[in-house]
Amino acid sequence: MKKLFLLTFLLLGFAFGDVSAQDRHDGHRTHEAYGQHDRHHHRSPYFVNDGKVFFEGREIKDASASSFEILKDGYAKDIWNVYYYGKTID
């Protein structure tokens, strides 16, 4: 019975220990899309799929998927335009 308890305790310790180590690692990441230091890692609001570019799920019309680059602080660009939070900058 003591061995079963010890084995269970060790397995739970390893399982929760890995989560804690991951949380500590993620806490030091920089939010690449906006250039902010954040405790949690977030994905960029920009997304390229099937030759189309999206911002927060809405398609950016006339954006070039093949040349699209995500920059910092909400900016992105393609061969023709620069975008700020999904809107073309004039």
Distance bins in CASP14 RR format, pairs under 12 A and 6 or more apart:
PFRMAT RR
TARGET T0000
AUTHOR 0000-0000-0000
RMODE 2
METHOD distances of the structure
MODEL  1
1 7 0 0 0 0 0 1 0 0 0 0 0
1 8 0 0 0 0 0 1 0 0 0 0 0
2 8 0 0 0 0 0 1 0 0 0 0 0
2 9 0 0 0 0 0 1 0 0 0 0 0
3 9 0 0 0 0 0 1 0 0 0 0 0
3 10 0 0 0 0 0 1 0 0 0 0 0
4 10 0 0 0 0 0 1 0 0 0 0 0
4 11 0 0 0 0 0 1 0 0 0 0 0
5 11 0 0 0 0 0 1 0 0 0 0 0
5 12 0 0 0 0 0 1 0 0 0 0 0
6 12 0 0 0 0 0 1 0 0 0 0 0
6 13 0 0 0 0 0 1 0 0 0 0 0
7 13 0 0 0 0 0 1 0 0 0 0 0
7 14 0 0 0 0 0 1 0 0 0 0 0
8 14 0 0 0 0 0 1 0 0 0 0 0
8 15 0 0 0 0 0 1 0 0 0 0 0
9 15 0 0 0 0 0 1 0 0 0 0 0
9 16 0 0 0 0 0 1 0 0 0 0 0
10 16 0 0 0 0 0 1 0 0 0 0 0
10 17 0 0 0 0 0 1 0 0 0 0 0
11 17 0 0 0 0 0 1 0 0 0 0 0
11 18 0 0 0 0 0 1 0 0 0 0 0
12 18 0 0 0 0 0 1 0 0 0 0 0
12 19 0 0 0 0 0 1 0 0 0 0 0
13 19 0 0 0 0 1 0 0 0 0 0 0
13 20 0 0 0 0 1 0 0 0 0 0 0
13 21 0 0 0 0 0 1 0 0 0 0 0
14 20 0 0 0 0 0 1 0 0 0 0 0
14 21 0 0 0 0 0 1 0 0 0 0 0
15 21 0 0 0 0 0 1 0 0 0 0 0
15 22 0 0 0 0 0 1 0 0 0 0 0
16 22 0 0 0 0 0 1 0 0 0 0 0
16 23 0 0 0 0 0 1 0 0 0 0 0
17 23 0 0 0 0 1 0 0 0 0 0 0
17 24 0 0 0 0 1 0 0 0 0 0 0
18 24 0 0 0 0 0 1 0 0 0 0 0
18 25 0 0 0 0 0 1 0 0 0 0 0
19 25 0 0 0 0 0 1 0 0 0 0 0
19 26 0 0 0 0 0 1 0 0 0 0 0
20 26 0 0 0 0 0 1 0 0 0 0 0
20 27 0 0 0 0 0 1 0 0 0 0 0
21 27 0 0 0 0 0 1 0 0 0 0 0
22 28 0 0 0 0 0 1 0 0 0 0 0
22 29 0 0 0 0 0 1 0 0 0 0 0
22 40 0 0 0 0 0 1 0 0 0 0 0
22 41 0 0 0 0 0 1 0 0 0 0 0
23 29 0 0 0 0 0 1 0 0 0 0 0
23 39 0 0 0 0 1 0 0 0 0 0 0
23 40 0 0 0 0 1 0 0 0 0 0 0
23 41 0 0 0 0 0 1 0 0 0 0 0
24 39 0 0 0 0 0 1 0 0 0 0 0
25 39 0 0 0 0 0 1 0 0 0 0 0
25 40 0 0 0 0 0 1 0 0 0 0 0
25 41 0 0 0 0 1 0 0 0 0 0 0
26 37 0 0 0 0 0 1 0 0 0 0 0
26 38 0 0 0 0 1 0 0 0 0 0 0
26 39 1 0 0 1 0 0 0 0 0 0 0
26 40 1 0 0 1 0 0 0 0 0 0 0
26 41 1 0 1 0 0 0 0 0 0 0 0
26 42 0 0 0 0 0 1 0 0 0 0 0
27 37 0 0 0 0 1 0 0 0 0 0 0
27 38 1 0 0 1 0 0 0 0 0 0 0
27 39 1 0 1 0 0 0 0 0 0 0 0
27 40 1 0 0 1 0 0 0 0 0 0 0
27 41 0 0 0 0 1 0 0 0 0 0 0
27 42 0 0 0 0 0 1 0 0 0 0 0
28 37 0 0 0 0 1 0 0 0 0 0 0
28 38 0 0 0 0 0 1 0 0 0 0 0
28 39 0 0 0 0 1 0 0 0 0 0 0
28 40 0 0 0 0 0 1 0 0 0 0 0
28 41 0 0 0 0 0 1 0 0 0 0 0
29 35 0 0 0 0 0 1 0 0 0 0 0
29 36 0 0 0 0 0 1 0 0 0 0 0
29 37 0 0 0 0 1 0 0 0 0 0 0
29 38 1 0 0 1 0 0 0 0 0 0 0
29 39 0 0 0 0 1 0 0 0 0 0 0
29 40 0 0 0 0 1 0 0 0 0 0 0
29 41 1 0 1 0 0 0 0 0 0 0 0
29 42 0 0 0 0 1 0 0 0 0 0 0
30 36 1 0 0 1 0 0 0 0 0 0 0
30 37 1 0 1 0 0 0 0 0 0 0 0
30 38 1 0 0 1 0 0 0 0 0 0 0
30 39 0 0 0 0 0 1 0 0 0 0 0
30 40 0 0 0 0 0 1 0 0 0 0 0
30 41 0 0 0 0 1 0 0 0 0 0 0
30 42 0 0 0 0 0 1 0 0 0 0 0
30 72 0 0 0 0 1 0 0 0 0 0 0
30 73 0 0 0 0 0 1 0 0 0 0 0
31 37 1 0 0 1 0 0 0 0 0 0 0
31 38 1 0 1 0 0 0 0 0 0 0 0
31 39 0 0 0 0 1 0 0 0 0 0 0
31 40 0 0 0 0 1 0 0 0 0 0 0
31 41 1 0 0 1 0 0 0 0 0 0 0
31 42 1 0 1 0 0 0 0 0 0 0 0
31 43 0 0 0 0 1 0 0 0 0 0 0
31 44 0 0 0 0 1 0 0 0 0 0 0
31 45 0 0 0 0 0 1 0 0 0 0 0
31 70 0 0 0 0 0 1 0 0 0 0 0
31 72 0 0 0 0 1 0 0 0 0 0 0
31 73 0 0 0 0 1 0 0 0 0 0 0
31 74 0 0 0 0 0 1 0 0 0 0 0
32 38 0 0 0 0 0 1 0 0 0 0 0
32 41 0 0 0 0 1 0 0 0 0 0 0
32 42 0 0 0 0 1 0 0 0 0 0 0
32 43 0 0 0 0 1 0 0 0 0 0 0
32 44 1 0 0 1 0 0 0 0 0 0 0
32 45 0 0 0 0 0 1 0 0 0 0 0
32 46 0 0 0 0 0 1 0 0 0 0 0
32 70 1 0 0 1 0 0 0 0 0 0 0
32 71 0 0 0 0 1 0 0 0 0 0 0
32 72 1 0 0 1 0 0 0 0 0 0 0
32 73 0 0 0 0 0 1 0 0 0 0 0
32 74 0 0 0 0 0 1 0 0 0 0 0
32 75 0 0 0 0 0 1 0 0 0 0 0
32 76 0 0 0 0 0 1 0 0 0 0 0
33 41 0 0 0 0 0 1 0 0 0 0 0
33 42 1 0 0 1 0 0 0 0 0 0 0
33 43 1 0 0 1 0 0 0 0 0 0 0
33 44 1 1 0 0 0 0 0 0 0 0 0
33 45 1 0 0 1 0 0 0 0 0 0 0
33 46 1 0 0 1 0 0 0 0 0 0 0
33 47 0 0 0 0 0 1 0 0 0 0 0
33 55 0 0 0 0 0 1 0 0 0 0 0
33 56 0 0 0 0 0 1 0 0 0 0 0
33 69 0 0 0 0 0 1 0 0 0 0 0
33 70 1 0 0 1 0 0 0 0 0 0 0
33 71 0 0 0 0 1 0 0 0 0 0 0
33 72 1 0 0 1 0 0 0 0 0 0 0
33 73 0 0 0 0 1 0 0 0 0 0 0
33 74 1 0 0 1 0 0 0 0 0 0 0
33 75 0 0 0 0 1 0 0 0 0 0 0
33 76 0 0 0 0 1 0 0 0 0 0 0
33 85 0 0 0 0 0 1 0 0 0 0 0
33 86 0 0 0 0 0 1 0 0 0 0 0
34 42 0 0 0 0 1 0 0 0 0 0 0
34 43 0 0 0 0 0 1 0 0 0 0 0
34 44 0 0 0 0 1 0 0 0 0 0 0
34 45 0 0 0 0 1 0 0 0 0 0 0
34 46 0 0 0 0 0 1 0 0 0 0 0
34 70 0 0 0 0 0 1 0 0 0 0 0
34 71 0 0 0 0 0 1 0 0 0 0 0
34 72 1 0 0 1 0 0 0 0 0 0 0
34 73 1 0 1 0 0 0 0 0 0 0 0
34 74 1 0 1 0 0 0 0 0 0 0 0
34 75 0 0 0 0 1 0 0 0 0 0 0
34 76 0 0 0 0 0 1 0 0 0 0 0
34 84 0 0 0 0 0 1 0 0 0 0 0
34 85 0 0 0 0 1 0 0 0 0 0 0
35 42 0 0 0 0 0 1 0 0 0 0 0
35 44 0 0 0 0 0 1 0 0 0 0 0
35 70 0 0 0 0 0 1 0 0 0 0 0
35 71 0 0 0 0 1 0 0 0 0 0 0
35 72 1 0 1 0 0 0 0 0 0 0 0
35 73 1 0 1 0 0 0 0 0 0 0 0
35 74 0 0 0 0 1 0 0 0 0 0 0
35 75 0 0 0 0 0 1 0 0 0 0 0
36 42 0 0 0 0 1 0 0 0 0 0 0
36 72 0 0 0 0 1 0 0 0 0 0 0
36 73 0 0 0 0 1 0 0 0 0 0 0
36 74 0 0 0 0 0 1 0 0 0 0 0
42 74 0 0 0 0 0 1 0 0 0 0 0
43 54 0 0 0 0 0 1 0 0 0 0 0
43 56 0 0 0 0 0 1 0 0 0 0 0
43 57 0 0 0 0 0 1 0 0 0 0 0
43 70 0 0 0 0 0 1 0 0 0 0 0
44 53 0 0 0 0 0 1 0 0 0 0 0
44 54 0 0 0 0 0 1 0 0 0 0 0
44 55 0 0 0 0 1 0 0 0 0 0 0
44 56 0 0 0 0 1 0 0 0 0 0 0
44 57 0 0 0 0 0 1 0 0 0 0 0
44 68 0 0 0 0 0 1 0 0 0 0 0
44 69 0 0 0 0 0 1 0 0 0 0 0
44 70 1 0 1 0 0 0 0 0 0 0 0
44 71 0 0 0 0 0 1 0 0 0 0 0
44 72 0 0 0 0 0 1 0 0 0 0 0
44 73 0 0 0 0 0 1 0 0 0 0 0
44 74 0 0 0 0 1 0 0 0 0 0 0
44 75 0 0 0 0 0 1 0 0 0 0 0
44 76 0 0 0 0 1 0 0 0 0 0 0
44 83 0 0 0 0 0 1 0 0 0 0 0
44 85 0 0 0 0 0 1 0 0 0 0 0
44 86 0 0 0 0 0 1 0 0 0 0 0
45 53 0 0 0 0 0 1 0 0 0 0 0
45 54 0 0 0 0 1 0 0 0 0 0 0
45 55 1 0 1 0 0 0 0 0 0 0 0
45 56 1 0 1 0 0 0 0 0 0 0 0
45 57 0 0 0 0 1 0 0 0 0 0 0
45 58 0 0 0 0 1 0 0 0 0 0 0
45 60 0 0 0 0 0 1 0 0 0 0 0
45 70 0 0 0 0 1 0 0 0 0 0 0
45 74 1 0 0 1 0 0 0 0 0 0 0
45 75 0 0 0 0 0 1 0 0 0 0 0
45 76 0 0 0 0 1 0 0 0 0 0 0
45 83 0 0 0 0 0 1 0 0 0 0 0
45 84 0 0 0 0 0 1 0 0 0 0 0
45 85 1 0 0 1 0 0 0 0 0 0 0
45 86 1 0 0 1 0 0 0 0 0 0 0
45 87 0 0 0 0 0 1 0 0 0 0 0
46 52 0 0 0 0 0 1 0 0 0 0 0
46 53 1 0 0 1 0 0 0 0 0 0 0
46 54 1 0 0 1 0 0 0 0 0 0 0
46 55 1 0 1 0 0 0 0 0 0 0 0
46 56 0 0 0 0 1 0 0 0 0 0 0
46 57 0 0 0 0 1 0 0 0 0 0 0
46 58 0 0 0 0 0 1 0 0 0 0 0
46 59 0 0 0 0 0 1 0 0 0 0 0
46 60 0 0 0 0 1 0 0 0 0 0 0
46 63 0 0 0 0 1 0 0 0 0 0 0
46 65 0 0 0 0 0 1 0 0 0 0 0
46 68 1 0 0 1 0 0 0 0 0 0 0
46 69 0 0 0 0 1 0 0 0 0 0 0
46 70 1 0 1 0 0 0 0 0 0 0 0
46 71 0 0 0 0 1 0 0 0 0 0 0
46 72 0 0 0 0 0 1 0 0 0 0 0
46 74 0 0 0 0 1 0 0 0 0 0 0
46 75 0 0 0 0 1 0 0 0 0 0 0
46 76 1 0 1 0 0 0 0 0 0 0 0
46 77 0 0 0 0 0 1 0 0 0 0 0
46 78 0 0 0 0 0 1 0 0 0 0 0
46 83 1 0 0 1 0 0 0 0 0 0 0
46 84 0 0 0 0 0 1 0 0 0 0 0
46 85 0 0 0 0 1 0 0 0 0 0 0
46 86 1 0 0 1 0 0 0 0 0 0 0
47 53 1 0 0 1 0 0 0 0 0 0 0
47 54 1 0 1 0 0 0 0 0 0 0 0
47 55 1 0 0 1 0 0 0 0 0 0 0
47 56 0 0 0 0 1 0 0 0 0 0 0
47 57 1 0 0 1 0 0 0 0 0 0 0
47 58 0 0 0 0 0 1 0 0 0 0 0
47 59 0 0 0 0 1 0 0 0 0 0 0
47 60 0 0 0 0 1 0 0 0 0 0 0
47 63 0 0 0 0 0 1 0 0 0 0 0
47 65 0 0 0 0 0 1 0 0 0 0 0
47 68 0 0 0 0 1 0 0 0 0 0 0
47 70 0 0 0 0 1 0 0 0 0 0 0
47 76 0 0 0 0 0 1 0 0 0 0 0
47 86 0 0 0 0 0 1 0 0 0 0 0
48 54 1 0 0 1 0 0 0 0 0 0 0
48 55 0 0 0 0 0 1 0 0 0 0 0
48 57 0 0 0 0 0 1 0 0 0 0 0
48 59 0 0 0 0 0 1 0 0 0 0 0
48 60 0 0 0 0 1 0 0 0 0 0 0
48 63 0 0 0 0 1 0 0 0 0 0 0
48 64 0 0 0 0 1 0 0 0 0 0 0
48 65 1 0 1 0 0 0 0 0 0 0 0
48 66 0 0 0 0 1 0 0 0 0 0 0
48 67 0 0 0 0 0 1 0 0 0 0 0
48 68 1 0 1 0 0 0 0 0 0 0 0
48 69 0 0 0 0 1 0 0 0 0 0 0
48 70 0 0 0 0 1 0 0 0 0 0 0
48 76 0 0 0 0 1 0 0 0 0 0 0
48 78 0 0 0 0 1 0 0 0 0 0 0
49 57 0 0 0 0 1 0 0 0 0 0 0
49 59 0 0 0 0 1 0 0 0 0 0 0
49 60 0 0 0 0 0 1 0 0 0 0 0
49 63 0 0 0 0 0 1 0 0 0 0 0
49 65 0 0 0 0 1 0 0 0 0 0 0
49 68 0 0 0 0 0 1 0 0 0 0 0
50 59 0 0 0 0 0 1 0 0 0 0 0
50 65 0 0 0 0 1 0 0 0 0 0 0
50 66 0 0 0 0 0 1 0 0 0 0 0
51 59 0 0 0 0 0 1 0 0 0 0 0
51 60 0 0 0 0 0 1 0 0 0 0 0
51 63 0 0 0 0 1 0 0 0 0 0 0
51 64 0 0 0 0 1 0 0 0 0 0 0
51 65 1 1 0 0 0 0 0 0 0 0 0
51 66 1 0 0 1 0 0 0 0 0 0 0
51 67 0 0 0 0 0 1 0 0 0 0 0
51 68 0 0 0 0 1 0 0 0 0 0 0
51 78 0 0 0 0 0 1 0 0 0 0 0
52 58 0 0 0 0 0 1 0 0 0 0 0
52 59 1 0 1 0 0 0 0 0 0 0 0
52 60 0 0 0 0 1 0 0 0 0 0 0
52 61 0 0 0 0 1 0 0 0 0 0 0
52 62 0 0 0 0 0 1 0 0 0 0 0
52 63 1 0 0 1 0 0 0 0 0 0 0
52 64 0 0 0 0 0 1 0 0 0 0 0
52 65 1 0 1 0 0 0 0 0 0 0 0
52 66 0 0 0 0 0 1 0 0 0 0 0
52 68 0 0 0 0 1 0 0 0 0 0 0
52 78 0 0 0 0 0 1 0 0 0 0 0
53 59 1 0 0 1 0 0 0 0 0 0 0
53 60 1 0 1 0 0 0 0 0 0 0 0
53 61 0 0 0 0 1 0 0 0 0 0 0
53 62 0 0 0 0 1 0 0 0 0 0 0
53 63 1 1 0 0 0 0 0 0 0 0 0
53 64 1 0 0 1 0 0 0 0 0 0 0
53 65 1 0 1 0 0 0 0 0 0 0 0
53 66 0 0 0 0 1 0 0 0 0 0 0
53 67 0 0 0 0 1 0 0 0 0 0 0
53 68 1 0 1 0 0 0 0 0 0 0 0
53 69 0 0 0 0 0 1 0 0 0 0 0
53 70 0 0 0 0 1 0 0 0 0 0 0
53 76 0 0 0 0 1 0 0 0 0 0 0
53 77 0 0 0 0 0 1 0 0 0 0 0
53 78 1 0 0 1 0 0 0 0 0 0 0
53 79 0 0 0 0 0 1 0 0 0 0 0
53 80 0 0 0 0 0 1 0 0 0 0 0
53 81 0 0 0 0 0 1 0 0 0 0 0
53 83 0 0 0 0 1 0 0 0 0 0 0
53 86 0 0 0 0 1 0 0 0 0 0 0
53 88 0 0 0 0 0 1 0 0 0 0 0
54 60 1 0 0 1 0 0 0 0 0 0 0
54 61 0 0 0 0 0 1 0 0 0 0 0
54 63 0 0 0 0 1 0 0 0 0 0 0
54 65 0 0 0 0 1 0 0 0 0 0 0
54 68 0 0 0 0 0 1 0 0 0 0 0
54 70 0 0 0 0 0 1 0 0 0 0 0
54 76 0 0 0 0 0 1 0 0 0 0 0
54 83 0 0 0 0 0 1 0 0 0 0 0
54 86 0 0 0 0 1 0 0 0 0 0 0
55 61 0 0 0 0 0 1 0 0 0 0 0
55 63 0 0 0 0 1 0 0 0 0 0 0
55 68 0 0 0 0 0 1 0 0 0 0 0
55 70 0 0 0 0 0 1 0 0 0 0 0
55 74 0 0 0 0 1 0 0 0 0 0 0
55 75 0 0 0 0 0 1 0 0 0 0 0
55 76 0 0 0 0 1 0 0 0 0 0 0
55 83 1 0 0 1 0 0 0 0 0 0 0
55 84 0 0 0 0 0 1 0 0 0 0 0
55 85 1 0 0 1 0 0 0 0 0 0 0
55 86 1 1 0 0 0 0 0 0 0 0 0
55 87 0 0 0 0 1 0 0 0 0 0 0
55 88 0 0 0 0 0 1 0 0 0 0 0
56 74 0 0 0 0 0 1 0 0 0 0 0
56 85 0 0 0 0 1 0 0 0 0 0 0
56 86 1 0 0 1 0 0 0 0 0 0 0
56 87 0 0 0 0 0 1 0 0 0 0 0
57 86 0 0 0 0 0 1 0 0 0 0 0
58 85 0 0 0 0 0 1 0 0 0 0 0
58 86 0 0 0 0 1 0 0 0 0 0 0
58 87 0 0 0 0 0 1 0 0 0 0 0
59 65 0 0 0 0 0 1 0 0 0 0 0
59 86 0 0 0 0 0 1 0 0 0 0 0
60 68 0 0 0 0 1 0 0 0 0 0 0
60 70 0 0 0 0 0 1 0 0 0 0 0
60 76 0 0 0 0 1 0 0 0 0 0 0
60 77 0 0 0 0 0 1 0 0 0 0 0
60 78 0 0 0 0 1 0 0 0 0 0 0
60 80 0 0 0 0 0 1 0 0 0 0 0
60 81 0 0 0 0 1 0 0 0 0 0 0
60 82 0 0 0 0 0 1 0 0 0 0 0
60 83 1 0 0 1 0 0 0 0 0 0 0
60 84 0 0 0 0 0 1 0 0 0 0 0
60 85 0 0 0 0 0 1 0 0 0 0 0
60 86 1 0 1 0 0 0 0 0 0 0 0
60 87 0 0 0 0 1 0 0 0 0 0 0
60 88 1 0 0 1 0 0 0 0 0 0 0
61 78 0 0 0 0 0 1 0 0 0 0 0
61 80 0 0 0 0 0 1 0 0 0 0 0
61 81 0 0 0 0 0 1 0 0 0 0 0
61 83 0 0 0 0 0 1 0 0 0 0 0
61 86 0 0 0 0 0 1 0 0 0 0 0
61 87 0 0 0 0 0 1 0 0 0 0 0
61 88 0 0 0 0 1 0 0 0 0 0 0
62 68 0 0 0 0 0 1 0 0 0 0 0
62 78 0 0 0 0 1 0 0 0 0 0 0
62 79 0 0 0 0 0 1 0 0 0 0 0
62 80 1 0 0 1 0 0 0 0 0 0 0
62 81 1 0 0 1 0 0 0 0 0 0 0
62 83 0 0 0 0 0 1 0 0 0 0 0
62 88 0 0 0 0 1 0 0 0 0 0 0
63 69 0 0 0 0 0 1 0 0 0 0 0
63 70 0 0 0 0 0 1 0 0 0 0 0
63 76 0 0 0 0 1 0 0 0 0 0 0
63 77 0 0 0 0 1 0 0 0 0 0 0
63 78 1 0 1 0 0 0 0 0 0 0 0
63 79 0 0 0 0 1 0 0 0 0 0 0
63 80 0 0 0 0 1 0 0 0 0 0 0
63 81 1 0 0 1 0 0 0 0 0 0 0
63 82 0 0 0 0 0 1 0 0 0 0 0
63 83 1 0 0 1 0 0 0 0 0 0 0
63 86 0 0 0 0 1 0 0 0 0 0 0
63 87 0 0 0 0 0 1 0 0 0 0 0
63 88 0 0 0 0 1 0 0 0 0 0 0
64 76 0 0 0 0 0 1 0 0 0 0 0
64 77 0 0 0 0 1 0 0 0 0 0 0
64 78 1 1 0 0 0 0 0 0 0 0 0
64 79 1 0 1 0 0 0 0 0 0 0 0
64 80 1 0 0 1 0 0 0 0 0 0 0
64 81 0 0 0 0 1 0 0 0 0 0 0
64 83 0 0 0 0 0 1 0 0 0 0 0
65 76 0 0 0 0 0 1 0 0 0 0 0
65 78 1 0 0 1 0 0 0 0 0 0 0
65 79 0 0 0 0 0 1 0 0 0 0 0
66 78 0 0 0 0 1 0 0 0 0 0 0
66 79 0 0 0 0 1 0 0 0 0 0 0
66 80 0 0 0 0 0 1 0 0 0 0 0
67 76 0 0 0 0 0 1 0 0 0 0 0
67 77 0 0 0 0 1 0 0 0 0 0 0
67 78 1 0 1 0 0 0 0 0 0 0 0
67 79 1 0 1 0 0 0 0 0 0 0 0
67 80 0 0 0 0 1 0 0 0 0 0 0
67 81 0 0 0 0 0 1 0 0 0 0 0
68 75 0 0 0 0 0 1 0 0 0 0 0
68 76 1 0 0 1 0 0 0 0 0 0 0
68 77 1 0 0 1 0 0 0 0 0 0 0
68 78 1 0 1 0 0 0 0 0 0 0 0
68 79 0 0 0 0 1 0 0 0 0 0 0
68 80 0 0 0 0 0 1 0 0 0 0 0
68 81 0 0 0 0 1 0 0 0 0 0 0
68 82 0 0 0 0 0 1 0 0 0 0 0
68 83 0 0 0 0 1 0 0 0 0 0 0
68 86 0 0 0 0 0 1 0 0 0 0 0
69 75 0 0 0 0 1 0 0 0 0 0 0
69 76 1 0 0 1 0 0 0 0 0 0 0
69 77 1 0 1 0 0 0 0 0 0 0 0
69 78 1 0 0 1 0 0 0 0 0 0 0
69 79 0 0 0 0 1 0 0 0 0 0 0
69 81 0 0 0 0 0 1 0 0 0 0 0
69 82 0 0 0 0 0 1 0 0 0 0 0
69 83 0 0 0 0 0 1 0 0 0 0 0
70 76 1 0 1 0 0 0 0 0 0 0 0
70 77 0 0 0 0 1 0 0 0 0 0 0
70 78 0 0 0 0 0 1 0 0 0 0 0
70 82 0 0 0 0 0 1 0 0 0 0 0
70 83 0 0 0 0 1 0 0 0 0 0 0
70 85 0 0 0 0 0 1 0 0 0 0 0
70 86 0 0 0 0 0 1 0 0 0 0 0
71 77 1 0 0 1 0 0 0 0 0 0 0
71 78 0 0 0 0 0 1 0 0 0 0 0
71 82 0 0 0 0 1 0 0 0 0 0 0
71 83 0 0 0 0 1 0 0 0 0 0 0
71 84 0 0 0 0 1 0 0 0 0 0 0
71 85 0 0 0 0 0 1 0 0 0 0 0
71 86 0 0 0 0 0 1 0 0 0 0 0
71 89 0 0 0 0 0 1 0 0 0 0 0
72 84 0 0 0 0 0 1 0 0 0 0 0
73 82 0 0 0 0 0 1 0 0 0 0 0
73 83 0 0 0 0 0 1 0 0 0 0 0
73 84 0 0 0 0 1 0 0 0 0 0 0
73 85 0 0 0 0 1 0 0 0 0 0 0
74 82 0 0 0 0 0 1 0 0 0 0 0
74 83 0 0 0 0 1 0 0 0 0 0 0
74 84 1 0 0 1 0 0 0 0 0 0 0
74 85 1 0 1 0 0 0 0 0 0 0 0
74 86 1 0 0 1 0 0 0 0 0 0 0
74 87 0 0 0 0 0 1 0 0 0 0 0
74 89 0 0 0 0 0 1 0 0 0 0 0
75 81 0 0 0 0 0 1 0 0 0 0 0
75 82 1 0 0 1 0 0 0 0 0 0 0
75 83 1 0 0 1 0 0 0 0 0 0 0
75 84 1 0 1 0 0 0 0 0 0 0 0
75 85 0 0 0 0 1 0 0 0 0 0 0
75 86 0 0 0 0 1 0 0 0 0 0 0
75 87 0 0 0 0 0 1 0 0 0 0 0
75 88 0 0 0 0 0 1 0 0 0 0 0
75 89 0 0 0 0 1 0 0 0 0 0 0
76 82 1 0 0 1 0 0 0 0 0 0 0
76 83 1 0 1 0 0 0 0 0 0 0 0
76 84 0 0 0 0 1 0 0 0 0 0 0
76 85 0 0 0 0 1 0 0 0 0 0 0
76 86 1 0 0 1 0 0 0 0 0 0 0
76 87 0 0 0 0 0 1 0 0 0 0 0
76 88 0 0 0 0 0 1 0 0 0 0 0
76 89 0 0 0 0 0 1 0 0 0 0 0
77 83 1 0 0 1 0 0 0 0 0 0 0
77 84 0 0 0 0 0 1 0 0 0 0 0
77 86 0 0 0 0 0 1 0 0 0 0 0
77 88 0 0 0 0 0 1 0 0 0 0 0
77 89 0 0 0 0 1 0 0 0 0 0 0
78 86 0 0 0 0 0 1 0 0 0 0 0
78 88 0 0 0 0 1 0 0 0 0 0 0
78 89 0 0 0 0 0 1 0 0 0 0 0
80 88 0 0 0 0 1 0 0 0 0 0 0
80 89 0 0 0 0 0 1 0 0 0 0 0
81 87 0 0 0 0 1 0 0 0 0 0 0
81 88 1 0 1 0 0 0 0 0 0 0 0
81 89 1 0 0 1 0 0 0 0 0 0 0
81 90 0 0 0 0 1 0 0 0 0 0 0
82 88 1 0 0 1 0 0 0 0 0 0 0
82 89 1 0 1 0 0 0 0 0 0 0 0
82 90 0 0 0 0 1 0 0 0 0 0 0
83 89 1 0 0 1 0 0 0 0 0 0 0
83 90 0 0 0 0 0 1 0 0 0 0 0
84 90 0 0 0 0 0 1 0 0 0 0 0
END
